[in-house]
Structure formats: C-alpha cells, structure tokens
Amino acid sequence: MSDNAIARIRRFNRAVTRETGALDQSFLGRGRPLGVARVLHAIGAQGADLEDIRRYLGLDKTLLSRYLKTLQDEGLTTLEKDAADGRRRRAVLTDRGRAECEAYNALSNARAQSLLTRHPDPAAVLAAMDLIATALGPDDVDMQELDPRHPAALGCLNAYYKELSQRLRTGFDVSLSADPEAADMLAPRGAFVVAVSDGVPLGCVGLKGTDKGYAEIKRLWVSPAARGLGMAKRLMFRIETRARDLGIATLRLDTNSALPEAVSMYPSAGWTEIDRFNDDPYPDHFFEKTL
C-alpha cells in the first residue's frame, strides 16, 4: 500500500472520529461518552442478552460490565435472568432508559441530516458510506427469511427493478415479467431470503414454488456496496439449502446477457444451461440444477 493511500485512510479515520464524537465525554450533549450511549442503544426497547450486546459492539466483558454499571447507577437499565436460560442475563431499559434512548435517536437523526445537507450530492455520500460499512464488516450479515411483501424485501426488489431498467437495452417493466405471487415465495411452496447487515438490506433472492416438477430461483440481487464479496454465492447457497429443506429436487432460473456476472456465476456453481422454459420477454439464458 502506498504512503498516499495510508495517509488518505488515516485522514478518513480522523474525520469519522471527529464527526461521530468518539472522543467526547458528553456524546451529543447527554452527559456520557459514546461507548455508554452505544450500549444503551444496543439494549433497545425490547432488551437484549448481554452476550449478544458484547458481540454486536465488539466489547470485552470487563468493559461491557463497566458501561452497564454506569447505566444501572443512572437508573436507565436493569439486569435480569433470561427466562429460557437462567445462566444468561439480559439488560432491560427502564422508563427513563427508554426516554433517554429516544432522545439519543432524535439527536443522531438530526446530526445525520445535517451531514447530508453539507454535501451537494447526498446520494453519493450515502453510497460511499454503504460501501465502507460493508467493507469494514463483510461477514456481519444475517440471512433472514422474510415475506416478500416485507418492507426490507420490497426495498431490495424495487432497487433490483430499477437496475434492470437501466441495464437492459429494452428497459424493464415488472408487469411484463413472470413476477411470482407472494404466496409462491412463502413456505411450503417457496421462500424469500434477504441479506441484512446492521438493519440495512444488502441483497435478496427468492424461491418460487411451481406445479411443474421444479421450483425457480427469482430476483437474485446484491447491493452495489456489497458486490465482489461473495454475497450472491452466499444467497444462492442459502436458498438452495432452503429448497432442499422443502423437499424440492430440481431448480430452474433465467437471466439476461446484460447481466454477465450472473451468466458466468451460475455454471461455476453447478448450474447447467438449458433451452428456454418460459415465455418471459426479458431473459435469454436459462439454467437448471438438480439438488
């Protein structure tokens, strides 16, 4: 790595430290440092297991205990045994703790809005933030099976449709596509998986049940911020595993030449190219895989 690259990274680190108030002893003016405030936020309205908090924030047990003691002394949180496992403990916010968490959220939202208004291209700033956040935590992704009508799923699908409209020579109109009904991507007919990182959806893939002796893989999409990190393969592995769980033996999918990364990925993942099997106007490549 060049000296210039190192200097740019260190400049970025200093800028983030200043912007986030990481060194402030009174983060957002609420009288406690950032670390304590982050633990308060991690506990959340529903409470949280101490080990989950520790792992989520990357804290050692001693430091987490110190932060929790501060919050307890302020009357913002209490500790209780986990109802399902008495060996584990949970942190739960008091009424004062929930009010303090809401105050932090309001101030953090205002600071975020202020940051975006400082730059002439807020969308570019957000895209850069997404890219960096994903680069810093490529393995911090939770594969969640959701209803395809869930807001996180719809957000991914709408981003996918928008990208197809830009990349396909003909444009893309989902009403002309073989768009599956939501019920076809719900168990026991199918499934819909969303890759989520710290609450932000980064990709999706659907398993569409049919009555034709096979099921179809639909709507594989990965956010530009997460591309090149193996996310598509992870989504495919998860959805193929789910198909096996549902007793599905044969899968099919289609794609378009305007998506060369998809066309090249499927053969390397064990898919065989076959003749057209549907009358969808958009795809020109068709694949099959026996599980």
Secondary structure, 3 states (H helix, E strand, C coil): CCHHHHHHHHHHHHHHHHHHCCCCCCHHHCCCCHHHHHHHHHHCCCCEEHHHHHHHHCCCHHHHHHHHHHHHHCCCEEEEECCCCCCCEEEEECHHHHHHHHHHHHHHHHHHHHHHHCCCCHHHHHHHHHHHHHHHCCCCCEEEECCCCCHHHHHHHHHHHHHHHHHCCCCCCHHHCCCCCHHHHCCCCCEEEEEEECCEEEEEEEEECCCCCCEEEEEEEECHHHCCCCHHHHHHHHHHHHHHHCCCCEEEEEECCCCHHHHHHHHHCCCEEECCCCCCCCCCEEEEEEC
